[in-house]
């Protein structure tokens, strides 16, 4: 496994986490209001 591939996987995972948090926040706001 090359370092470049590891970095790409980390970037993809990070983007997935950010997207998940954004969607979760939208749902929380929707339920609060």
mmCIF entry with sequence, helices, sheets and N, C-alpha, C, O atoms, coordinates in Angstrom:
data_MODEL
# 
_entry.id   MODEL 
# 
_entity.id                         1 
_entity.type                       polymer 
_entity.pdbx_number_of_molecules   1 
# 
_entity_poly.entity_id                      1 
_entity_poly.type                           'polypeptide(L)' 
_entity_poly.nstd_linkage                   no 
_entity_poly.nstd_monomer                   no 
_entity_poly.pdbx_seq_one_letter_code       
;(UNK)(UNK)(UNK)(UNK)(UNK)(UNK)(UNK)(UNK)(UNK)(UNK)(UNK)(UNK)(UNK)(UNK)(UNK)(UNK)
(UNK)(UNK)(UNK)(UNK)(UNK)(UNK)(UNK)(UNK)(UNK)(UNK)(UNK)(UNK)(UNK)(UNK)(UNK)(UNK)
(UNK)
;
_entity_poly.pdbx_seq_one_letter_code_can   XXXXXXXXXXXXXXXXXXXXXXXXXXXXXXXXX 
_entity_poly.pdbx_strand_id                 A 
# 
loop_
_entity_poly_seq.entity_id 
_entity_poly_seq.num 
_entity_poly_seq.mon_id 
_entity_poly_seq.hetero 
1 1  UNK n 
1 2  UNK n 
1 3  UNK n 
1 4  UNK n 
1 5  UNK n 
1 6  UNK n 
1 7  UNK n 
1 8  UNK n 
1 9  UNK n 
1 10 UNK n 
1 11 UNK n 
1 12 UNK n 
1 13 UNK n 
1 14 UNK n 
1 15 UNK n 
1 16 UNK n 
1 17 UNK n 
1 18 UNK n 
1 19 UNK n 
1 20 UNK n 
1 21 UNK n 
1 22 UNK n 
1 23 UNK n 
1 24 UNK n 
1 25 UNK n 
1 26 UNK n 
1 27 UNK n 
1 28 UNK n 
1 29 UNK n 
1 30 UNK n 
1 31 UNK n 
1 32 UNK n 
1 33 UNK n 
# 
_struct_asym.id          A 
_struct_asym.entity_id   1 
# 
_struct_conf.conf_type_id            HELX_P 
_struct_conf.id                      HELX_P1 
_struct_conf.pdbx_PDB_helix_id       AA1 
_struct_conf.beg_label_comp_id       UNK 
_struct_conf.beg_label_asym_id       A 
_struct_conf.beg_label_seq_id        3 
_struct_conf.pdbx_beg_PDB_ins_code   ? 
_struct_conf.end_label_comp_id       UNK 
_struct_conf.end_label_asym_id       A 
_struct_conf.end_label_seq_id        32 
_struct_conf.pdbx_end_PDB_ins_code   ? 
_struct_conf.beg_auth_comp_id        UNK 
_struct_conf.beg_auth_asym_id        A 
_struct_conf.beg_auth_seq_id         3 
_struct_conf.end_auth_comp_id        UNK 
_struct_conf.end_auth_asym_id        A 
_struct_conf.end_auth_seq_id         32 
_struct_conf.pdbx_PDB_helix_class    1 
_struct_conf.details                 ? 
_struct_conf.pdbx_PDB_helix_length   30 
# 
_struct_conf_type.id          HELX_P 
_struct_conf_type.criteria    ? 
_struct_conf_type.reference   ? 
# 
loop_
_atom_site.group_PDB 
_atom_site.id 
_atom_site.type_symbol 
_atom_site.label_atom_id 
_atom_site.label_alt_id 
_atom_site.label_comp_id 
_atom_site.label_asym_id 
_atom_site.label_entity_id 
_atom_site.label_seq_id 
_atom_site.pdbx_PDB_ins_code 
_atom_site.Cartn_x 
_atom_site.Cartn_y 
_atom_site.Cartn_z 
_atom_site.occupancy 
_atom_site.B_iso_or_equiv 
_atom_site.pdbx_formal_charge 
_atom_site.auth_seq_id 
_atom_site.auth_comp_id 
_atom_site.auth_asym_id 
_atom_site.auth_atom_id 
_atom_site.pdbx_PDB_model_num 
ATOM 1   N N  . UNK A 1 1  ? 0.855   -1.203 0.000  1.00 0.00 ? 1  UNK A N  1 
ATOM 2   C CA . UNK A 1 1  ? 0.000   0.000  0.000  1.00 0.00 ? 1  UNK A CA 1 
ATOM 3   C C  . UNK A 1 1  ? 0.886   1.247  0.000  1.00 0.00 ? 1  UNK A C  1 
ATOM 4   O O  . UNK A 1 1  ? 1.741   1.418  0.870  1.00 0.00 ? 1  UNK A O  1 
ATOM 5   N N  . UNK A 1 2  ? 0.668   2.104  -0.981 1.00 0.00 ? 2  UNK A N  1 
ATOM 6   C CA . UNK A 1 2  ? 1.498   3.302  -1.080 1.00 0.00 ? 2  UNK A CA 1 
ATOM 7   C C  . UNK A 1 2  ? 0.958   4.423  -0.198 1.00 0.00 ? 2  UNK A C  1 
ATOM 8   O O  . UNK A 1 2  ? -0.214  4.429  0.180  1.00 0.00 ? 2  UNK A O  1 
ATOM 9   N N  . UNK A 1 3  ? 1.831   5.363  0.116  1.00 0.00 ? 3  UNK A N  1 
ATOM 10  C CA . UNK A 1 3  ? 1.427   6.502  0.954  1.00 0.00 ? 3  UNK A CA 1 
ATOM 11  C C  . UNK A 1 3  ? 0.347   7.320  0.250  1.00 0.00 ? 3  UNK A C  1 
ATOM 12  O O  . UNK A 1 3  ? -0.588  7.801  0.890  1.00 0.00 ? 3  UNK A O  1 
ATOM 13  N N  . UNK A 1 4  ? 0.476   7.474  -1.054 1.00 0.00 ? 4  UNK A N  1 
ATOM 14  C CA . UNK A 1 4  ? -0.501  8.246  -1.819 1.00 0.00 ? 4  UNK A CA 1 
ATOM 15  C C  . UNK A 1 4  ? -1.901  7.653  -1.691 1.00 0.00 ? 4  UNK A C  1 
ATOM 16  O O  . UNK A 1 4  ? -2.879  8.387  -1.552 1.00 0.00 ? 4  UNK A O  1 
ATOM 17  N N  . UNK A 1 5  ? -1.994  6.345  -1.738 1.00 0.00 ? 5  UNK A N  1 
ATOM 18  C CA . UNK A 1 5  ? -3.281  5.674  -1.618 1.00 0.00 ? 5  UNK A CA 1 
ATOM 19  C C  . UNK A 1 5  ? -3.865  5.861  -0.220 1.00 0.00 ? 5  UNK A C  1 
ATOM 20  O O  . UNK A 1 5  ? -5.071  6.050  -0.059 1.00 0.00 ? 5  UNK A O  1 
ATOM 21  N N  . UNK A 1 6  ? -3.001  5.806  0.780  1.00 0.00 ? 6  UNK A N  1 
ATOM 22  C CA . UNK A 1 6  ? -3.449  6.021  2.166  1.00 0.00 ? 6  UNK A CA 1 
ATOM 23  C C  . UNK A 1 6  ? -3.995  7.441  2.329  1.00 0.00 ? 6  UNK A C  1 
ATOM 24  O O  . UNK A 1 6  ? -5.043  7.651  2.940  1.00 0.00 ? 6  UNK A O  1 
ATOM 25  N N  . UNK A 1 7  ? -3.271  8.404  1.775  1.00 0.00 ? 7  UNK A N  1 
ATOM 26  C CA . UNK A 1 7  ? -3.708  9.806  1.874  1.00 0.00 ? 7  UNK A CA 1 
ATOM 27  C C  . UNK A 1 7  ? -5.055  9.990  1.186  1.00 0.00 ? 7  UNK A C  1 
ATOM 28  O O  . UNK A 1 7  ? -5.927  10.693 1.696  1.00 0.00 ? 7  UNK A O  1 
ATOM 29  N N  . UNK A 1 8  ? -5.220  9.361  0.039  1.00 0.00 ? 8  UNK A N  1 
ATOM 30  C CA . UNK A 1 8  ? -6.497  9.483  -0.686 1.00 0.00 ? 8  UNK A CA 1 
ATOM 31  C C  . UNK A 1 8  ? -7.627  8.878  0.132  1.00 0.00 ? 8  UNK A C  1 
ATOM 32  O O  . UNK A 1 8  ? -8.726  9.432  0.167  1.00 0.00 ? 8  UNK A O  1 
ATOM 33  N N  . UNK A 1 9  ? -7.377  7.759  0.786  1.00 0.00 ? 9  UNK A N  1 
ATOM 34  C CA . UNK A 1 9  ? -8.404  7.126  1.607  1.00 0.00 ? 9  UNK A CA 1 
ATOM 35  C C  . UNK A 1 9  ? -8.764  7.994  2.798  1.00 0.00 ? 9  UNK A C  1 
ATOM 36  O O  . UNK A 1 9  ? -9.931  8.087  3.176  1.00 0.00 ? 9  UNK A O  1 
ATOM 37  N N  . UNK A 1 10 ? -7.760  8.629  3.390  1.00 0.00 ? 10 UNK A N  1 
ATOM 38  C CA . UNK A 1 10 ? -8.009  9.518  4.528  1.00 0.00 ? 10 UNK A CA 1 
ATOM 39  C C  . UNK A 1 10 ? -8.853  10.713 4.077  1.00 0.00 ? 10 UNK A C  1 
ATOM 40  O O  . UNK A 1 10 ? -9.792  11.106 4.770  1.00 0.00 ? 10 UNK A O  1 
ATOM 41  N N  . UNK A 1 11 ? -8.522  11.290 2.921  1.00 0.00 ? 11 UNK A N  1 
ATOM 42  C CA . UNK A 1 11 ? -9.285  12.424 2.404  1.00 0.00 ? 11 UNK A CA 1 
ATOM 43  C C  . UNK A 1 11 ? -10.736 12.028 2.126  1.00 0.00 ? 11 UNK A C  1 
ATOM 44  O O  . UNK A 1 11 ? -11.656 12.789 2.428  1.00 0.00 ? 11 UNK A O  1 
ATOM 45  N N  . UNK A 1 12 ? -10.942 10.837 1.549  1.00 0.00 ? 12 UNK A N  1 
ATOM 46  C CA . UNK A 1 12 ? -12.287 10.366 1.255  1.00 0.00 ? 12 UNK A CA 1 
ATOM 47  C C  . UNK A 1 12 ? -13.067 10.139 2.543  1.00 0.00 ? 12 UNK A C  1 
ATOM 48  O O  . UNK A 1 12 ? -14.239 10.503 2.638  1.00 0.00 ? 12 UNK A O  1 
ATOM 49  N N  . UNK A 1 13 ? -12.410 9.536  3.535  1.00 0.00 ? 13 UNK A N  1 
ATOM 50  C CA . UNK A 1 13 ? -13.049 9.276  4.816  1.00 0.00 ? 13 UNK A CA 1 
ATOM 51  C C  . UNK A 1 13 ? -13.419 10.583 5.507  1.00 0.00 ? 13 UNK A C  1 
ATOM 52  O O  . UNK A 1 13 ? -14.503 10.703 6.078  1.00 0.00 ? 13 UNK A O  1 
ATOM 53  N N  . UNK A 1 14 ? -12.514 11.568 5.456  1.00 0.00 ? 14 UNK A N  1 
ATOM 54  C CA . UNK A 1 14 ? -12.764 12.860 6.080  1.00 0.00 ? 14 UNK A CA 1 
ATOM 55  C C  . UNK A 1 14 ? -13.957 13.559 5.429  1.00 0.00 ? 14 UNK A C  1 
ATOM 56  O O  . UNK A 1 14 ? -14.801 14.132 6.118  1.00 0.00 ? 14 UNK A O  1 
ATOM 57  N N  . UNK A 1 15 ? -14.019 13.507 4.103  1.00 0.00 ? 15 UNK A N  1 
ATOM 58  C CA . UNK A 1 15 ? -15.144 14.123 3.391  1.00 0.00 ? 15 UNK A CA 1 
ATOM 59  C C  . UNK A 1 15 ? -16.456 13.447 3.761  1.00 0.00 ? 15 UNK A C  1 
ATOM 60  O O  . UNK A 1 15 ? -17.483 14.113 3.898  1.00 0.00 ? 15 UNK A O  1 
ATOM 61  N N  . UNK A 1 16 ? -16.427 12.134 3.923  1.00 0.00 ? 16 UNK A N  1 
ATOM 62  C CA . UNK A 1 16 ? -17.624 11.390 4.310  1.00 0.00 ? 16 UNK A CA 1 
ATOM 63  C C  . UNK A 1 16 ? -18.085 11.799 5.705  1.00 0.00 ? 16 UNK A C  1 
ATOM 64  O O  . UNK A 1 16 ? -19.282 11.958 5.944  1.00 0.00 ? 16 UNK A O  1 
ATOM 65  N N  . UNK A 1 17 ? -17.137 11.968 6.626  1.00 0.00 ? 17 UNK A N  1 
ATOM 66  C CA . UNK A 1 17 ? -17.477 12.378 7.991  1.00 0.00 ? 17 UNK A CA 1 
ATOM 67  C C  . UNK A 1 17 ? -18.093 13.776 7.987  1.00 0.00 ? 17 UNK A C  1 
ATOM 68  O O  . UNK A 1 17 ? -19.098 14.013 8.657  1.00 0.00 ? 17 UNK A O  1 
ATOM 69  N N  . UNK A 1 18 ? -17.494 14.702 7.236  1.00 0.00 ? 18 UNK A N  1 
ATOM 70  C CA . UNK A 1 18 ? -18.019 16.070 7.157  1.00 0.00 ? 18 UNK A CA 1 
ATOM 71  C C  . UNK A 1 18 ? -19.430 16.065 6.589  1.00 0.00 ? 18 UNK A C  1 
ATOM 72  O O  . UNK A 1 18 ? -20.320 16.737 7.110  1.00 0.00 ? 18 UNK A O  1 
ATOM 73  N N  . UNK A 1 19 ? -19.628 15.305 5.519  1.00 0.00 ? 19 UNK A N  1 
ATOM 74  C CA . UNK A 1 19 ? -20.952 15.231 4.897  1.00 0.00 ? 19 UNK A CA 1 
ATOM 75  C C  . UNK A 1 19 ? -21.974 14.654 5.874  1.00 0.00 ? 19 UNK A C  1 
ATOM 76  O O  . UNK A 1 19 ? -23.100 15.144 5.963  1.00 0.00 ? 19 UNK A O  1 
ATOM 77  N N  . UNK A 1 20 ? -21.578 13.615 6.605  1.00 0.00 ? 20 UNK A N  1 
ATOM 78  C CA . UNK A 1 20 ? -22.464 12.997 7.591  1.00 0.00 ? 20 UNK A CA 1 
ATOM 79  C C  . UNK A 1 20 ? -22.834 13.990 8.691  1.00 0.00 ? 20 UNK A C  1 
ATOM 80  O O  . UNK A 1 20 ? -23.995 14.062 9.094  1.00 0.00 ? 20 UNK A O  1 
ATOM 81  N N  . UNK A 1 21 ? -21.863 14.752 9.177  1.00 0.00 ? 21 UNK A N  1 
ATOM 82  C CA . UNK A 1 21 ? -22.119 15.729 10.238 1.00 0.00 ? 21 UNK A CA 1 
ATOM 83  C C  . UNK A 1 21 ? -23.054 16.829 9.742  1.00 0.00 ? 21 UNK A C  1 
ATOM 84  O O  . UNK A 1 21 ? -23.935 17.277 10.475 1.00 0.00 ? 21 UNK A O  1 
ATOM 85  N N  . UNK A 1 22 ? -22.864 17.257 8.514  1.00 0.00 ? 22 UNK A N  1 
ATOM 86  C CA . UNK A 1 22 ? -23.723 18.303 7.943  1.00 0.00 ? 22 UNK A CA 1 
ATOM 87  C C  . UNK A 1 22 ? -25.161 17.807 7.841  1.00 0.00 ? 22 UNK A C  1 
ATOM 88  O O  . UNK A 1 22 ? -26.093 18.515 8.223  1.00 0.00 ? 22 UNK A O  1 
ATOM 89  N N  . UNK A 1 23 ? -25.343 16.592 7.327  1.00 0.00 ? 23 UNK A N  1 
ATOM 90  C CA . UNK A 1 23 ? -26.681 16.032 7.197  1.00 0.00 ? 23 UNK A CA 1 
ATOM 91  C C  . UNK A 1 23 ? -27.324 15.823 8.561  1.00 0.00 ? 23 UNK A C  1 
ATOM 92  O O  . UNK A 1 23 ? -28.515 16.081 8.737  1.00 0.00 ? 23 UNK A O  1 
ATOM 93  N N  . UNK A 1 24 ? -26.531 15.353 9.533  1.00 0.00 ? 24 UNK A N  1 
ATOM 94  C CA . UNK A 1 24 ? -27.039 15.103 10.876 1.00 0.00 ? 24 UNK A CA 1 
ATOM 95  C C  . UNK A 1 24 ? -27.456 16.416 11.531 1.00 0.00 ? 24 UNK A C  1 
ATOM 96  O O  . UNK A 1 24 ? -28.467 16.474 12.231 1.00 0.00 ? 24 UNK A O  1 
ATOM 97  N N  . UNK A 1 25 ? -26.671 17.470 11.299 1.00 0.00 ? 25 UNK A N  1 
ATOM 98  C CA . UNK A 1 25 ? -26.993 18.785 11.849 1.00 0.00 ? 25 UNK A CA 1 
ATOM 99  C C  . UNK A 1 25 ? -28.296 19.312 11.257 1.00 0.00 ? 25 UNK A C  1 
ATOM 100 O O  . UNK A 1 25 ? -29.110 19.902 11.968 1.00 0.00 ? 25 UNK A O  1 
ATOM 101 N N  . UNK A 1 26 ? -28.495 19.100 9.960  1.00 0.00 ? 26 UNK A N  1 
ATOM 102 C CA . UNK A 1 26 ? -29.730 19.551 9.310  1.00 0.00 ? 26 UNK A CA 1 
ATOM 103 C C  . UNK A 1 26 ? -30.935 18.838 9.907  1.00 0.00 ? 26 UNK A C  1 
ATOM 104 O O  . UNK A 1 26 ? -31.980 19.452 10.121 1.00 0.00 ? 26 UNK A O  1 
ATOM 105 N N  . UNK A 1 27 ? -30.793 17.553 10.174 1.00 0.00 ? 27 UNK A N  1 
ATOM 106 C CA . UNK A 1 27 ? -31.884 16.776 10.760 1.00 0.00 ? 27 UNK A CA 1 
ATOM 107 C C  . UNK A 1 27 ? -32.172 17.261 12.177 1.00 0.00 ? 27 UNK A C  1 
ATOM 108 O O  . UNK A 1 27 ? -33.336 17.389 12.558 1.00 0.00 ? 27 UNK A O  1 
ATOM 109 N N  . UNK A 1 28 ? -31.136 17.531 12.960 1.00 0.00 ? 28 UNK A N  1 
ATOM 110 C CA . UNK A 1 28 ? -31.301 18.028 14.320 1.00 0.00 ? 28 UNK A CA 1 
ATOM 111 C C  . UNK A 1 28 ? -32.030 19.371 14.323 1.00 0.00 ? 28 UNK A C  1 
ATOM 112 O O  . UNK A 1 28 ? -32.928 19.590 15.136 1.00 0.00 ? 28 UNK A O  1 
ATOM 113 N N  . UNK A 1 29 ? -31.648 20.262 13.420 1.00 0.00 ? 29 UNK A N  1 
ATOM 114 C CA . UNK A 1 29 ? -32.282 21.578 13.318 1.00 0.00 ? 29 UNK A CA 1 
ATOM 115 C C  . UNK A 1 29 ? -33.755 21.415 12.926 1.00 0.00 ? 29 UNK A C  1 
ATOM 116 O O  . UNK A 1 29 ? -34.621 22.127 13.434 1.00 0.00 ? 29 UNK A O  1 
ATOM 117 N N  . UNK A 1 30 ? -34.026 20.477 12.024 1.00 0.00 ? 30 UNK A N  1 
ATOM 118 C CA . UNK A 1 30 ? -35.377 20.249 11.558 1.00 0.00 ? 30 UNK A CA 1 
ATOM 119 C C  . UNK A 1 30 ? -36.269 19.770 12.709 1.00 0.00 ? 30 UNK A C  1 
ATOM 120 O O  . UNK A 1 30 ? -37.417 20.197 12.831 1.00 0.00 ? 30 UNK A O  1 
ATOM 121 N N  . UNK A 1 31 ? -35.738 18.893 13.539 1.00 0.00 ? 31 UNK A N  1 
ATOM 122 C CA . UNK A 1 31 ? -36.526 18.383 14.659 1.00 0.00 ? 31 UNK A CA 1 
ATOM 123 C C  . UNK A 1 31 ? -36.699 19.423 15.762 1.00 0.00 ? 31 UNK A C  1 
ATOM 124 O O  . UNK A 1 31 ? -37.713 19.420 16.460 1.00 0.00 ? 31 UNK A O  1 
ATOM 125 N N  . UNK A 1 32 ? -35.726 20.305 15.923 1.00 0.00 ? 32 UNK A N  1 
ATOM 126 C CA . UNK A 1 32 ? -35.801 21.325 16.971 1.00 0.00 ? 32 UNK A CA 1 
ATOM 127 C C  . UNK A 1 32 ? -36.869 22.365 16.662 1.00 0.00 ? 32 UNK A C  1 
ATOM 128 O O  . UNK A 1 32 ? -37.538 22.856 17.572 1.00 0.00 ? 32 UNK A O  1 
ATOM 129 N N  . UNK A 1 33 ? -37.035 22.702 15.395 1.00 0.00 ? 33 UNK A N  1 
ATOM 130 C CA . UNK A 1 33 ? -37.964 23.770 15.036 1.00 0.00 ? 33 UNK A CA 1 
ATOM 131 C C  . UNK A 1 33 ? -39.393 23.270 14.836 1.00 0.00 ? 33 UNK A C  1 
ATOM 132 O O  . UNK A 1 33 ? -40.286 24.060 14.530 1.00 0.00 ? 33 UNK A O  1 
# 
